[in-house]
Amino acid sequence: MRSSESQSPSQLPVEIDRGSPVPYHEQIYRLLLDRIVSGRLAPGEKLMQEKEYALRLGVSLAPVRQAILALVKDGYLTRTRGRGTYVRETKVGAEIQLLTSFTATLNATGLPAEMRVLAAETVPAGEPVGTRLGVPDGTELVRLRRLAYLAGEPVVLLSAWLPASLYPGLADADLSGSLYHLLEERYGTVMTSARNIIEVVRALPEHATHLQVPVGEALLRVEAVTRDQHGTPVEFSQVLYQADRFRFEIESHPQHGVGFQPSLRTSPDGTTR
């Protein structure tokens, strides 16, 4: 990320209009937004400290803080504890197909992508996972938990459960790439269909820690039961997307059901480019 240690003039709003009926925080919001949209504040650039803006504009900290928090909420800025406030990286518009390689699609955006493994272990089946996979309680399952990063920012938390009897050694495999590609190459499993449930949920403390969002932040959750080429349910998954980074496109066919895929948004207002 670019730093603002030199405090470029591009960082500095023009003077506040003290005779305007528009509140100071709204003026500061608009002035900073203009610099972000115009590119004078570039994606990844670090903002000055709030007290520096307040000093240069001749206002108190309160309206500066209010404006910056509003820009964070609207998706133009991102704050990282201990590091500061940055202009949010441009949101890419590549589509992500649920039954193809998630990792490959992220790589195709041209931005640095990474999949980090948080957990890979064998656990006994219980509710609701066992029911979704059609296996008895206590059946050994491989539980995988991974965190997808794009341009250094965590954007998706992925959890998956698969029958351990079908995939011996899976927990010890290299899971930093495409899971579906690994299942096909090593075990001959081809994922052919998935039944998905999409809903908005609130980030629990564990989710917030991994995705670097506030507790209670709205997330998009996709739960899916995926079947192989034989029609056997072989994976139950729960995927949590940062809601401000993804949207879902739905395509309907009168005789062939409904298909959908999420795609990364391209701008904070949700428009595509």
TORMARVO-70358 format. One line per 8 residues: number of its first residue (from 1); for each residue x, y, z of N, C-alpha, C. Coordinates in Angstrom, 1 decimal, decimal comma, always signed. Each point is the difference from the previous one (the first is absolute). Layout:
<nodes>
NUM = X Y Z X Y Z X Y Z | ...
</nodes>
This chain:
<nodes>
1 = +0,8 -1,2 +0,0 -0,8 +1,2 +0,0 +0,9 +1,2 +0,0 | -0,5 +1,1 -0,7 +0,7 +1,2 +0,0 -0,1 +0,7 +1,3 | +1,0 +0,8 +0,4 +0,0 +0,7 +1,3 -0,2 +1,5 -0,3 | -0,5 +0,7 +1,0 -0,2 +1,4 -0,2 +1,0 +0,8 +1,0 | +1,1 -0,7 +0,2 +1,0 +0,6 +1,0 +0,4 +1,4 -0,5 | +0,1 +0,2 -1,4 +0,4 +1,3 -0,5 -1,2 +1,0 +0,0 | -1,2 -0,5 +0,4 -1,1 +0,9 +0,1 -0,2 +0,8 -1,3 | -0,3 -0,8 -1,1 -0,2 +0,7 -1,3 -1,2 +0,9 +0,0
9 = +0,1 +1,1 -0,8 -1,1 +0,9 +0,0 -1,3 -0,6 -0,5 | +0,1 -1,2 -0,6 -1,2 -0,7 -0,5 -0,9 -0,4 +1,2 | +0,7 -0,1 +1,2 -0,7 -0,4 +1,2 -0,9 +1,1 +0,5 | +0,3 +1,2 -0,3 -0,6 +1,1 +0,7 -1,2 +0,6 -0,6 | -1,1 +0,0 +0,7 -1,2 +0,6 -0,5 +0,2 +1,5 -0,1 | -0,8 +0,7 -0,9 +0,1 +1,5 +0,0 -0,6 +0,5 +1,3 | +0,0 +1,3 +0,1 -0,5 +0,6 +1,3 -1,5 -0,3 +0,2 | -0,4 -0,1 +1,3 -1,4 -0,2 +0,3 -0,8 +1,3 -0,3
17 = -1,2 -0,1 -0,5 -0,8 +1,1 -0,3 -0,8 +0,3 +1,3 | +0,5 +0,9 +0,8 -0,6 +0,3 +1,3 -1,3 +0,7 +0,0 | -0,4 +0,5 -1,2 -1,3 +0,7 -0,2 -1,0 -0,9 -0,5 | +0,4 -1,3 -0,4 -1,0 -0,9 -0,6 -0,9 -0,7 +1,1 | -1,2 -0,2 -0,4 -0,9 -0,8 +0,9 +0,3 -1,5 +0,1 | +0,9 -0,4 -0,9 +0,4 -1,4 +0,0 +0,9 -0,3 +1,2 | -0,3 -0,9 +0,9 +0,8 -0,3 +1,2 +1,5 -0,3 -0,4 | +0,9 +0,3 +0,9 +1,4 -0,2 -0,3 +0,3 -1,5 -0,4
25 = -0,6 -0,9 +0,8 +0,4 -1,4 -0,3 -0,5 -0,4 -1,4 | -1,1 +0,5 -0,5 -0,5 -0,3 -1,3 +1,0 +0,7 -1,1 | +0,4 +1,2 +0,3 +1,0 +0,6 -0,9 +1,3 -0,8 -0,1 | +0,5 -0,4 +1,1 +1,2 -0,8 +0,0 -0,2 -1,3 -0,7 | -1,2 -0,7 +0,2 -0,3 -1,2 -0,7 +0,1 +0,2 -1,5 | -0,7 +1,1 -0,5 +0,0 +0,2 -1,4 +1,3 +0,4 -0,6 | +0,8 +0,7 +0,7 +1,3 +0,4 -0,5 +1,0 -1,2 -0,1 | -0,1 -0,8 +1,1 +0,9 -1,3 -0,1 -0,5 -0,9 -1,1
33 = -1,4 -0,1 -0,1 -0,5 -0,9 -1,0 +0,4 +0,4 -1,4 | +0,0 +1,3 -0,2 +0,4 +0,6 -1,3 +1,4 -0,4 -0,4 | +0,9 +0,0 +1,0 +1,4 -0,4 -0,2 +0,1 -1,5 -0,2 | -0,8 -0,8 +0,6 +0,0 -1,4 -0,2 -0,5 -0,4 -1,4 | -1,2 +0,6 -0,4 -0,6 -0,3 -1,3 +0,9 +0,5 -1,1 | +0,7 +1,1 +0,1 +0,8 +0,6 -1,0 +1,4 -0,7 -0,1 | +0,3 -0,8 +1,0 +1,3 -0,7 +0,0 +1,1 +0,8 +0,6 | -0,3 +1,2 +0,5 +1,1 +0,7 +0,7 +0,4 -0,6 +1,3
41 = -1,0 -0,8 +0,6 +0,3 -0,9 +1,1 -0,1 -1,4 -0,6 | +1,1 -0,6 -0,2 +0,0 -1,3 -0,8 -0,3 -1,2 +0,9 | -0,5 -1,1 -0,7 -0,3 -1,2 +0,8 +1,2 -0,5 +0,7 | -0,1 -0,3 +1,3 +1,1 -0,4 +0,8 +0,7 +1,1 +0,7 | -0,3 +1,2 -0,3 +0,7 +1,1 +0,6 -0,4 +0,3 +1,4 | +0,9 +0,2 +0,9 -0,3 +0,2 +1,4 -0,4 +1,5 +0,2 | -1,0 +0,2 +0,8 -0,4 +1,4 +0,3 +0,8 +0,5 +1,2 | +0,0 +1,4 +0,0 +0,7 +0,6 +1,2 -0,8 -0,3 +1,2
49 = +0,5 +0,3 +1,2 -0,7 -0,2 +1,2 -1,1 +1,0 +0,1 | -1,1 -0,3 +0,7 -1,1 +0,8 +0,2 +0,3 +1,4 +0,5 | +0,9 +0,0 +1,0 +0,4 +1,2 +0,6 +0,7 +1,0 -0,9 | +0,7 -0,6 -1,0 +0,7 +0,8 -1,1 -1,0 +0,7 -0,8 | -1,1 -0,8 -0,5 -1,0 +0,6 -0,7 -0,7 +1,2 +0,8 | -0,3 -0,3 +1,2 -0,7 +1,0 +0,9 +0,9 +1,3 +0,1 | +1,3 -0,2 +0,2 +0,9 +1,1 +0,1 +0,0 +0,9 -1,2 | +0,1 -0,7 -1,2 +0,2 +0,7 -1,2 -1,3 +0,7 -0,5
57 = -1,2 -0,6 +0,4 -1,3 +0,5 -0,3 -0,5 +1,0 +1,0 | +0,6 +0,1 +1,2 -0,4 +0,9 +1,0 -1,3 -0,4 +0,6 | -0,2 -1,4 +0,2 -1,2 -0,5 +0,6 +0,3 -0,9 +1,1 | -1,0 -0,4 +0,8 +0,3 -1,0 +1,0 +0,1 -1,4 -0,6 | +0,4 -1,0 +0,9 +0,2 -1,3 -0,5 -1,4 -0,7 -0,3 | -1,0 +0,4 +0,6 -1,3 -0,6 -0,1 -0,5 -0,1 -1,5 | -0,1 +1,1 -0,7 -0,5 -0,1 -1,4 +0,9 -0,7 -0,9 | +1,3 +0,0 +0,2 +1,0 -0,8 -0,8 -0,3 -1,4 +0,2
65 = -0,1 -0,4 +1,3 -0,2 -1,4 +0,3 -1,3 -0,5 -0,5 | -1,0 +0,8 +0,0 -1,4 -0,4 -0,5 +0,1 -0,2 -1,5 | +0,7 +0,9 -0,7 +0,1 -0,1 -1,4 +0,7 -1,3 -0,4 | +1,1 -0,3 +0,7 +0,8 -1,1 -0,4 -0,7 -1,3 +0,3 | -0,7 -0,1 +1,2 -0,8 -1,2 +0,3 -1,1 -0,2 -1,0 | -0,6 +1,1 -0,5 -1,0 -0,2 -1,0 +0,6 -0,5 -1,3 | +1,2 +0,4 -0,4 +0,6 -0,5 -1,2 +0,4 -1,5 +0,2 | +0,4 -0,3 +1,2 +0,2 -1,5 +0,3 -1,3 -0,8 -0,2
73 = -1,0 +0,5 +0,6 -1,3 -0,7 -0,1 -0,5 -0,1 -1,4 | +0,2 +1,0 -0,8 -0,4 +0,0 -1,4 +0,9 -0,8 -0,9 | +1,1 -0,5 +0,5 +0,9 -0,9 -0,8 +1,1 +0,7 -0,7 | +0,3 +1,3 +0,2 +1,0 +0,7 -0,7 +1,4 -0,1 +0,8 | -0,1 -0,2 +1,3 +1,2 -0,1 +0,8 +0,0 -1,2 +0,8 | +1,1 -0,5 +0,5 +0,1 -1,1 +0,9 +1,0 +0,3 +1,1 | -0,4 -0,3 +1,2 +0,8 +0,3 +1,2 +0,6 -1,3 +0,6 | +1,3 +0,0 +0,3 +0,6 -1,2 +0,6 +0,6 +0,5 +1,3
81 = -0,4 -0,7 +1,1 +0,5 +0,4 +1,3 +1,6 -0,1 +0,0 | +0,6 +1,1 +0,5 +1,4 +0,0 +0,1 +0,8 +0,4 -1,3 | -0,8 +0,1 -1,1 +0,7 +0,4 -1,3 -0,6 +1,3 -0,5 | -1,3 +0,2 +0,2 -0,5 +1,3 -0,5 -1,2 -0,2 -1,0 | -0,3 +1,1 -0,7 -1,1 +0,0 -1,0 +0,5 +0,1 -1,4 | -0,5 -0,9 -0,9 +0,4 +0,0 -1,3 -1,1 +0,1 -1,0 | +0,3 +0,5 -1,2 -1,0 +0,0 -1,1 -0,2 -1,5 -0,4 | -1,2 -0,4 -0,1 -0,3 -1,4 -0,3 +0,5 -0,4 -1,4
89 = +0,6 -1,1 -0,1 +0,4 -0,5 -1,3 -1,2 -0,1 -1,0 | +0,3 +0,2 -1,3 -1,1 -0,1 -1,0 -0,6 -1,3 +0,1 | -1,3 -0,1 -0,1 -0,7 -1,3 +0,0 -0,1 -0,5 -1,4 | +0,4 -1,2 -0,1 +0,1 -0,6 -1,4 -1,4 -0,6 -0,3 | -0,2 -0,3 -1,3 -1,2 -0,5 -0,5 +0,0 -1,4 -0,6 | +1,0 -0,7 +0,4 +0,0 -1,4 -0,6 -1,0 -0,9 +0,7 | -0,7 -0,8 -0,8 -1,0 -0,9 +0,5 +0,6 -1,2 +0,7 | -0,6 -0,5 +1,1 +0,5 -1,1 +0,7 -1,1 -1,1 -0,1
97 = +0,3 -1,1 -0,7 -1,0 -1,1 -0,1 +0,2 -0,9 +1,2 | -1,1 -0,4 +0,6 +0,0 -0,8 +1,2 +0,6 -1,4 -0,2 | -0,2 -0,5 -1,2 +0,5 -1,4 -0,3 +1,3 +0,0 -0,8 | +0,7 +1,1 +0,0 +1,3 +0,0 -0,6 +1,0 +0,5 +1,0 | +1,3 +0,1 -0,4 +1,0 +0,3 +0,9 -0,1 +1,4 +0,6 | -0,3 +0,1 +1,2 -0,1 +1,3 +0,7 +1,4 +0,7 -0,1 | +1,0 -0,7 +0,3 +1,4 +0,6 +0,0 +0,4 +0,4 -1,4 | -0,3 -0,7 -1,0 +0,3 +0,3 -1,4 -0,7 +1,3 -0,4
105 = -1,2 +0,2 +0,4 -0,8 +1,1 -0,4 +0,6 +1,3 +0,7 | +0,3 -0,1 +1,3 +0,7 +1,1 +0,7 +1,3 +0,4 -0,7 | +0,8 -1,0 -0,4 +1,2 +0,2 -0,7 -0,2 +0,7 -1,3 | -1,1 -0,3 -0,7 -0,3 +0,6 -1,3 -0,4 +1,5 +0,1 | -0,2 +0,5 +1,2 -0,3 +1,4 +0,1 +1,2 +0,9 -0,2 | +1,2 -0,6 +0,0 +1,2 +0,7 -0,1 +0,6 +0,6 +1,3 | -0,8 -0,1 +1,0 +0,5 +0,4 +1,4 +0,6 -1,1 +0,7 | +0,9 +0,2 +0,9 +0,6 -1,0 +0,8 -1,0 -0,8 +0,8
113 = -0,1 -1,3 -0,2 -1,0 -0,8 +0,7 +0,7 -1,1 +0,8 | -0,6 -0,4 +1,1 +0,6 -1,0 +0,9 -1,1 -0,7 +0,8 | +0,2 -1,3 +0,2 -0,9 -0,8 +0,8 +0,8 -0,6 +1,1 | -0,4 +0,4 +1,3 +0,7 -0,5 +1,2 -0,8 -1,0 +0,7 | +0,6 -1,1 +0,4 -0,7 -1,0 +0,7 +0,0 +0,3 +1,5 | -1,2 +0,1 +0,6 -0,2 +0,2 +1,4 -0,1 -1,3 +0,8 | -0,6 -1,0 -0,6 -0,2 -1,3 +0,6 -0,3 -1,1 -1,0 | +0,6 -1,2 +0,3 -0,2 -1,1 -0,9 +0,1 -1,2 +1,0
121 = -1,2 -0,6 +0,3 +0,0 -1,0 +1,1 -1,2 -1,0 -0,3 | +0,0 -1,1 +0,8 -1,0 -1,0 -0,1 -0,9 +0,2 +1,2 | -1,4 +0,1 -0,2 -0,9 +0,3 +1,0 -1,2 -1,0 -0,2 | -0,8 -0,3 +1,1 -1,1 -0,8 -0,1 -1,2 +0,8 -0,6 | -0,8 -0,6 -0,8 -1,2 +0,6 -0,6 -1,0 +0,3 +1,1 | -0,6 +1,1 +0,0 -1,1 +0,4 +0,9 -1,0 +0,9 -0,8 | -1,0 +0,5 +0,7 -0,9 +0,9 -0,7 +0,6 +1,4 -0,2 | -0,3 +0,7 -1,1 -0,9 -0,5 -1,1 +0,8 -0,7 -1,1
129 = +1,3 -0,1 +0,1 +0,9 -0,5 -1,1 -0,3 -1,4 -0,4 | -0,2 -0,9 +1,0 -0,2 -1,4 -0,3 -1,3 -0,2 -0,8 | -1,1 +0,7 +0,5 -1,2 +0,0 -0,8 +0,1 +0,4 -1,4 | +0,7 +1,1 -0,2 +0,2 +0,6 -1,3 +0,7 -1,0 -0,9 | +1,0 -0,7 +0,5 +0,8 -1,0 -0,8 -0,6 -1,4 +0,0 | -1,1 -0,2 +0,8 -0,6 -1,2 +0,0 +0,8 -1,1 +0,7 | +0,7 +0,3 +1,0 +0,9 -1,0 +0,7 -0,5 +0,0 +1,5 | +0,2 -1,1 +0,7 -0,4 -0,2 +1,4 +0,9 +0,9 +0,9
137 = -0,6 +0,4 +1,1 +0,8 +0,8 +1,0 +1,3 -0,9 +0,4 | +1,1 +0,7 +0,1 +1,2 -0,6 +0,4 +0,9 -0,5 -1,2 | -0,6 +0,1 -1,2 +0,8 -0,3 -1,2 +1,2 +0,9 -0,1 | +1,2 -0,5 -0,3 +1,2 +0,8 -0,1 -0,1 +0,9 -1,2 | +0,2 +1,3 +0,2 +0,0 +1,0 -1,1 +1,3 +0,8 +0,1 | +0,4 +0,4 -1,2 +1,2 +0,9 -0,1 -0,6 +1,4 +0,0 | +0,4 +0,8 +1,0 -0,4 +1,4 +0,1 +1,1 +0,9 -0,4 | -0,3 +0,9 -1,0 +1,0 +0,9 -0,5 -0,5 +1,4 +0,3
145 = +0,9 +0,9 +0,4 -0,3 +1,4 +0,1 +1,1 +0,8 -0,6 | -0,4 +0,9 -0,9 +1,0 +0,7 -0,8 -0,4 +1,5 -0,1 | +0,9 +0,9 -0,1 -0,2 +1,4 -0,1 +0,6 +0,5 -1,3 | -0,9 +0,6 -0,9 +0,5 +0,5 -1,3 +0,3 +1,5 +0,1 | +1,2 +0,3 -0,5 +0,5 +1,4 +0,0 +0,1 +0,5 -1,5 | -0,4 +1,3 -0,1 +0,2 +0,6 -1,3 +0,7 +1,4 +0,2 | +1,1 +0,1 -0,6 +0,9 +1,2 +0,2 +0,3 +0,2 +1,4 | +0,2 -1,0 +0,8 +0,4 +0,0 +1,3 -1,2 +0,2 +1,0
153 = -1,2 +0,1 -0,5 -1,2 +0,2 +0,9 -0,8 -1,3 +0,1 | -0,3 -0,4 +1,2 -0,9 -1,2 +0,1 -1,4 +0,3 -0,5 | -0,5 -0,8 -0,9 -1,3 +0,3 -0,6 -1,0 -1,1 +0,1 | +0,4 -1,3 +0,2 -0,9 -1,1 +0,1 +0,5 -1,0 +1,0 | -0,9 -0,5 +0,8 +0,3 -1,1 +1,0 -0,7 -1,2 -0,5 | +0,7 -1,1 -0,3 -0,5 -1,2 -0,5 +0,1 -1,2 +0,9 | -1,1 -0,7 +0,3 +0,0 -1,2 +0,8 -0,6 -1,1 -0,8 | +0,5 -1,2 +0,1 -0,5 -1,1 -0,8 +0,2 -1,3 +0,8
161 = -1,0 -0,9 -0,1 +0,0 -1,3 +0,6 -0,2 -1,1 -1,1 | +0,9 -1,0 +0,0 -0,1 -1,1 -1,0 +0,2 -1,3 +0,7 | -0,6 -1,1 -0,5 +0,2 -1,3 +0,7 +1,4 -0,4 -0,1 | +0,6 -0,3 +1,2 +1,4 -0,4 +0,1 +0,3 -1,3 -0,7 | -1,0 -0,9 -0,1 +0,2 -1,3 -0,7 +0,2 +0,1 -1,5 | -0,6 +1,1 -0,5 +0,2 +0,2 -1,5 +1,3 +0,7 -0,3 | +0,5 +0,7 +1,0 +1,2 +0,9 -0,3 +1,1 -0,2 +1,0 | +0,6 -1,2 +0,1 +1,1 -0,3 +0,9 +1,2 +0,9 -0,3
169 = +0,6 +0,6 +1,1 +1,1 +0,8 -0,2 -0,3 +1,4 -0,4 | -1,3 +0,4 -0,1 -0,3 +1,4 -0,5 +0,5 +1,0 +1,0 | -0,2 -0,2 +1,3 +0,4 +1,0 +1,0 +1,5 +0,3 -0,1 | +0,8 -0,9 -0,5 +1,5 +0,2 -0,1 +0,4 +0,5 -1,3 | -0,9 +0,2 -1,0 +0,3 +0,5 -1,3 +0,3 +1,5 -0,1 | +0,5 +0,4 -1,1 +0,2 +1,5 -0,2 -1,3 +0,6 -0,3 | -0,6 +0,8 +0,9 -1,3 +0,5 -0,2 +0,0 +1,5 -0,3 | +1,2 +0,5 -0,4 +0,1 +1,4 -0,3 -0,5 +0,4 -1,4
177 = -0,3 -1,0 -0,8 -0,5 +0,2 -1,4 -1,5 -0,4 -0,1 | -0,4 -0,4 -1,1 -1,4 -0,4 -0,3 -0,3 -1,3 +0,7 | -1,0 +0,0 +0,8 -0,5 -1,3 +0,7 -0,6 -0,9 -1,1 | -0,8 +0,5 -0,9 -0,7 -0,8 -1,0 +1,0 -0,6 -0,9 | +1,0 +0,7 -0,4 +1,1 -0,5 -0,9 +0,7 -1,1 +0,7 | +0,3 +0,1 +1,3 +0,7 -1,0 +0,8 -0,9 -1,3 +0,0 | -1,3 +0,2 +0,3 -0,9 -1,2 +0,1 -0,1 -0,7 -1,3 | +0,1 +0,7 -1,1 -0,1 -0,6 -1,3 +1,3 -0,7 -0,4
185 = +1,1 +0,6 +0,3 +1,3 -0,5 -0,4 +0,4 -1,2 +0,9 | -0,2 +0,1 +1,3 +0,4 -1,1 +0,9 -1,0 -1,1 +0,2 | -1,3 +0,4 +0,0 -1,0 -1,0 +0,4 -1,0 -0,3 -1,1 | +0,1 +0,7 -1,1 -0,9 -0,3 -1,1 -1,4 +0,6 +0,2 | -0,2 +0,9 +0,9 -1,3 +0,6 +0,3 -0,2 +1,3 -0,9 | -1,1 +0,0 -0,7 -0,4 +1,1 -0,8 -1,3 +0,6 +0,6 | +0,1 +1,2 +0,4 -1,2 +0,7 +0,6 -0,9 +0,4 -1,2 | -1,3 -0,4 +0,1 -0,9 +0,2 -1,1 -1,2 +0,8 +0,3
193 = -0,4 +0,1 +1,3 -1,2 +0,8 +0,3 +0,1 +0,4 +1,5 | -0,7 +1,1 +0,3 +0,0 +0,5 +1,4 -1,4 +0,6 +0,3 | -0,5 -0,2 +1,2 -1,2 +0,7 +0,4 +0,5 +1,0 +1,1 | -0,4 +1,2 -0,3 +0,6 +1,1 +0,8 -1,1 +0,8 +0,7 | +0,3 +0,5 +1,2 -0,9 +0,9 +0,7 +0,8 +1,2 +0,3 | -0,5 +1,2 -0,4 +0,7 +1,2 +0,3 -0,8 +0,9 +1,0 | +0,7 +0,5 +0,9 -0,7 +0,9 +1,0 +1,1 +1,0 +0,6 | -0,6 +1,1 +0,5 +0,9 +0,9 +0,7 +0,0 -0,3 +1,5
201 = +1,3 -0,1 +0,5 +0,2 -0,3 +1,4 +0,9 +1,1 +0,6 | +0,0 +0,0 +1,3 +0,9 +0,9 +0,7 +1,3 -0,6 +0,5 | +1,1 +0,7 -0,2 +1,3 -0,6 +0,4 +0,1 -0,3 +1,5 | +0,3 -1,2 +0,3 +0,3 -0,4 +1,3 +1,4 +0,4 +0,4 | +0,4 +0,1 +1,2 +1,4 +0,4 +0,4 +1,1 -0,8 -0,8 | -0,2 -1,3 -0,2 +1,0 -0,7 -0,8 +0,1 +0,4 -1,4 | -1,2 +0,2 -0,6 -0,1 +0,5 -1,4 +0,7 +1,3 -0,1 | -0,3 +0,9 +0,9 +0,5 +1,4 +0,0 +1,5 +0,0 +0,0
209 = +0,6 -0,9 +0,9 +1,4 -0,1 +0,1 +0,7 -0,4 -1,3 | -0,6 -1,0 -0,7 +0,6 -0,5 -1,2 -0,2 +1,0 -1,1 | -1,1 +0,6 -0,2 -0,3 +0,8 -1,1 +0,3 +1,5 +0,2 | +0,4 +0,3 +1,3 +0,4 +1,4 +0,3 -1,1 +0,9 -0,2 | -1,2 -0,4 +0,5 -1,2 +0,9 +0,0 -0,5 +0,1 +1,4 | -0,9 +1,0 +0,3 -0,5 +0,1 +1,4 -1,0 -1,1 +0,3 | +0,0 -0,4 +1,2 -1,0 -1,0 +0,5 -1,4 +0,5 -0,3 | -0,8 -0,8 -0,6 -1,4 +0,4 -0,4 -0,1 +0,6 -1,4
217 = +1,1 +0,1 -0,7 +0,0 +0,4 -1,4 -0,8 -1,0 -0,9 | -0,7 +0,6 -1,0 -0,7 -0,9 -0,9 +0,9 -0,8 -0,9 | -0,2 -1,3 -0,1 +0,7 -0,8 -0,9 -1,0 -0,8 -0,8 | +0,5 -0,4 -1,2 -0,8 -0,9 -0,8 +0,4 -1,4 +0,2 | -0,9 -0,9 +0,4 +0,3 -1,4 +0,3 -0,6 -0,9 -1,1 | +0,8 -0,8 -0,6 -0,5 -1,0 -0,9 +0,2 -1,4 +0,5 | -1,0 -0,8 +0,3 +0,1 -1,3 +0,4 -0,4 -0,9 -1,2 | +0,8 -1,1 -0,2 -0,2 -0,8 -1,1 +0,3 -1,5 +0,3
225 = -0,8 -0,8 -0,7 +0,2 -1,5 +0,0 +0,4 -0,3 -1,5 | +1,2 -0,4 -0,2 +0,5 -0,3 -1,3 +0,1 -1,4 -0,3 | -0,4 -0,4 -1,2 +0,0 -1,4 -0,4 +1,0 -0,3 -1,1 | +0,5 -1,2 +0,0 +1,0 -0,4 -1,0 -0,7 -0,6 -1,3 | +0,8 -0,5 -0,9 -0,5 -0,5 -1,3 -0,9 -1,2 +0,2 | -0,1 -0,6 +1,1 -0,9 -1,1 +0,3 -1,3 +0,4 +0,7 | -0,1 +1,3 +0,3 -1,1 +0,5 +0,7 +0,0 -0,1 +1,5 | +1,2 -0,4 +0,5 +0,2 -0,2 +1,4 +0,4 +1,4 +0,7
233 = -0,7 +0,3 +1,1 +0,4 +1,2 +0,7 +1,4 -0,2 +0,7 | +1,0 +0,8 -0,4 +1,3 -0,3 +0,5 +0,6 +1,2 +0,7 | -0,7 +1,1 +0,0 +0,6 +1,2 +0,7 -1,2 +0,9 +0,6 | +0,1 +0,4 +1,2 -0,8 +1,0 +0,6 +0,9 +1,2 +0,3 | -0,4 +1,1 -0,5 +0,9 +1,2 +0,2 -0,8 +1,2 +0,5 | +0,7 +0,9 +0,7 -0,5 +1,2 +0,5 +1,0 +1,1 -0,4 | -0,4 +1,0 -0,8 +1,0 +1,0 -0,5 -0,6 +1,3 +0,4 | +0,9 +0,8 +0,6 -0,4 +1,3 +0,5 +0,8 +1,1 -0,8
241 = -0,8 +0,8 -0,7 +0,6 +1,0 -0,9 -0,1 +1,4 +0,7 | +1,0 +0,8 -0,2 -0,2 +1,4 +0,4 -1,1 +0,6 -0,9 | -1,0 +0,5 +0,6 -1,2 +0,4 -0,7 +0,3 +1,2 -0,9 | +0,9 +0,9 +0,4 +0,3 +1,2 -0,9 +0,9 -0,3 -1,1 | +0,5 -1,3 -0,1 +0,9 -0,3 -1,1 -0,6 -0,9 -1,1 | -1,2 -0,5 +0,3 -0,6 -1,0 -0,9 -1,5 +0,3 -0,3 | -0,4 -0,4 -1,2 -1,4 +0,0 -0,3 -0,3 -1,3 -0,7 | -1,3 -0,4 +0,0 -0,4 -1,2 -0,6 -0,9 +0,3 -1,3
249 = +0,4 -0,7 -1,1 -0,8 +0,2 -1,2 -0,8 -1,3 -0,2 | -1,3 +0,1 -0,2 -0,9 -1,1 -0,2 -0,5 -0,1 -1,4 | +0,2 -1,2 -0,6 -0,5 -0,2 -1,3 -1,0 -1,1 +0,0 | -1,2 +0,2 -0,5 -1,1 -0,9 +0,1 -0,3 -0,6 -1,4 | -0,4 -1,3 +0,0 -0,4 -0,7 -1,2 -1,3 -0,7 +0,3 | -1,1 +0,2 -0,7 -1,3 -0,5 +0,3 +0,0 -1,5 +0,2 | +0,8 -0,8 -0,8 -0,1 -1,4 +0,1 +1,3 -0,6 +0,6 | +0,9 +0,8 +0,4 +1,3 -0,5 +0,5 +0,4 +0,5 +1,3
257 = -0,9 +0,6 +0,8 +0,3 +0,4 +1,3 +0,6 +1,4 +0,0 | +0,7 +0,3 +1,1 +0,6 +1,3 +0,2 +1,5 -0,2 +0,4 | +0,8 +0,7 -0,7 +1,4 +0,0 +0,3 +0,5 +1,3 +0,5 | +1,1 +0,1 +0,8 +0,5 +1,3 +0,4 +1,5 -0,2 +0,3 | +0,6 +1,2 +0,0 +1,4 +0,0 +0,4 +0,3 +1,4 +0,6 | +0,9 +0,1 +1,0 +0,4 +1,2 +0,6 +1,1 +0,7 -0,9 | +0,0 +1,3 +0,0 +1,1 +0,7 -0,7 +0,5 +1,1 +0,9 | +1,3 +0,3 -0,1 +0,5 +1,1 +0,8 -0,5 +1,3 -0,5
265 = -0,5 +0,9 +0,9 -0,4 +1,3 -0,5 +1,1 +0,8 -0,5 | -0,3 +1,0 -0,9 +1,1 +0,8 -0,5 +0,1 +1,4 +0,5 | -1,0 +0,4 +0,8 +0,1 +1,3 +0,5 -0,9 +0,1 +1,3 | +0,3 +0,9 +0,9 -0,7 +0,1 +1,3 -1,5 +0,1 -0,2 | -0,5 +0,6 -1,1 -1,5 +0,1 -0,1 -0,6 -1,2 -0,7 | +0,8 -1,0 -0,3 -0,5 -1,3 -0,5 -0,1 +0,0 -1,5 | +0,3 +1,1 -0,7 +0,0 -0,1 -1,5 +1,1 -0,8 -0,5 | -0,2 -0,5 -1,2 +1,1 -0,8 -0,7 +0,7 +0,8 -1,1
273 = +1,2 -0,3 -0,3 +0,7 +0,7 -1,1 +0,6 -1,0 -1,0
</nodes>
